[in-house]
Amino acid sequence: MGYIETGKGGMGNSIRLYYEEWGNGRPVVFIHGWPLSHEMWEYQLTELPNHGLRCIAYDRRGFGKSDKPWQSYDYDTLADDLKSVLEELNLRNVTLVGYSMGGGEVVRYFSKHGGERVSKVILVGSVAPYLLKTDDNPEGVDRQTFEEMEKKIKEDRPAFLSAFGKQFFGVNLVSHPASEDLLRWAQALALIGSPKATLECLWSFAETDFRNEVSSIRVPTLIIHGDSDNIVPIELTSKKVAETIPGAQYLVYEGAPHGLFYTEKERLNNDILEFVVENRENNPAILNPQSFQNSEI
C-alpha cells in the first residue's frame, strides 16, 4: 500500500493516488465505480490473490484516500492517472478490470495511450459507450435524470447515497440481496469521497461519448453485465460494446443488479480468474464453472 504521484492537481501541483496490492503473479488492476472507492473490491481482493494473481486497486482522484483536488475529473485526466499507476508500479502484461465509470477509463486509456502495458481487459457493468440521450443516441438516459441526481446530491448527499445504494444492489420489497449493514458500509465509502468530485464525475460518465473509441481496444476482452441493472442499462452499454469489439466474450448475469461485485461475487471471481489465467490446471477456479449458466455472445 502507498501513494503514486500524478499530474493535474490544480495550481500546477501533482496529486497522490492511494493504492493497495495483494498477492504475486499476473497483475490485475481494479478500477472502482462511482461514487465508491477501491474498497468496493474487497470480495475480489481477498480471494483472487489465493489463485496466482497480483491484485492492485487504487482510489480514483477525489475518492477514498486519494487526494481531492477541486478540478480535473475529465476522462483524459483519469486515463492519465491510470497511466501513472501502471508506470510507477512498472506493471506489464496487465489485465485491467474497469467497473461502471471505470470502464470509461479503460476505453479512454486505449484511445489516448494505446493500451500500453495491457494484455487483457475486463469490463463489468461499464458505462461505455454512451449513456446520455441525444439526437444521435435516442435510446440514452434523459439529461433530466442526471440533473435530478445532481440536485439530490446537493440537497442531502447522505440521503441520496442511501437511496442510491438500494437501487445499486437491487434491494426492494421482494429482493434483499444486500444487508442493511452492507448498505451502510457502501454509503460510508461513498461519503468519504469529495462532494465536488462526486458531482464532477457524475457528469463525466453521463456526458462522455466513447462510441468512436471502443474499437481502440484490441486485446482479449471480457464483458460482464447484469440484466437487472437499473443503474447502467445493459442494452444501452455492454450489449453495444460486445458488438463493437471483435472476439469479445460477453457474459450476461441473469437477474443481477449493478452491484454484482457483491451480489454475484463468487461467480464474478470465477469468471475473472478463468479469463486471466490460461492454464487452469495449475490455477484451479474458485468455483466449478459448470455451476453457472453464462450467456455468451
C-alpha positions, 0 to 999 in steps of 0.5 A: 500500500502507498501513494503514486504521484500524478499530474493535474492537481490544480495550481500546477501541483501533482496529486497522490493516488492511494493504492493497495496490492495483494498477492504475486503473479499476473497483475490485475488492476481494479478500477472502482465505480462511482461514487465508491472507492477501491474498497468496493473490491474487497470480495475480489481482493481477498480471494483472487490473490489465493489463485496466482494473481497480483491484485492492485486497486487504487482510489480514483482522484477525489475518492477514498484516500486519494487526494481531492483536488477541486478540478480535473475529473475529465476522462483524459485526466483519469486515463492519465492517472491510470497511466501513472499507476501502471508506470510507477508500479512498472506493471506489464502484461496487465489485465485491467478490470474497469467497473461502471465509470471505470470502464470509461477509463479503460476505453479512454486509456486505449484511445489516448495511450494505446493500451500500453502495458495491457494484455487483457481487459475486463469490463463489468457493468461499464458505462461505455459507450454512451449513456446520455440521450441525444439526437444521435443516441435516442435510446440514452438516459434523459439529461433530466435524470442526471440533473435530478441526481445532481440536485439530490446530491446537493440537497442531502448527499447522505440521503441520496447515497442511501437511496442510491445504494438500494437501487445499486444492489437491487434491494426492494420489497421482494429482493434483499440481496444486500444487508442493511449493514452492507448498505451502510458500509457502501454509503460510508465509502461513498461519503468519504469521497469529495462532494465536488468530485462526486458531482464532477464525475457524475457528469463525466460518465453521463456526458462522455461519448466513447462510441468512436473509441471502443474499437481502440481496444484490441486485446482479449476482452471480457464483458460482464453485465447484469440484466437487472441493472437499473443503474447502467442499462445493459442494452444501452452499454455492454450489449453495444460494446460486445458488438463493437469489439471483435472476439469479445466474450460477453457474459450476461448475469441473469437477474443481477443488479449493478452491484454484482461485485457483491451480489454475484461475487463468487461467480464474478471471481470465477469468471475473472480468474478463468479469463486471466489465467490460461492454464487452469490446471495449475490455477484451479477456479474458485468455483466449478464453472459448470455451476453457472449458466453464462450467456455468451455472445 
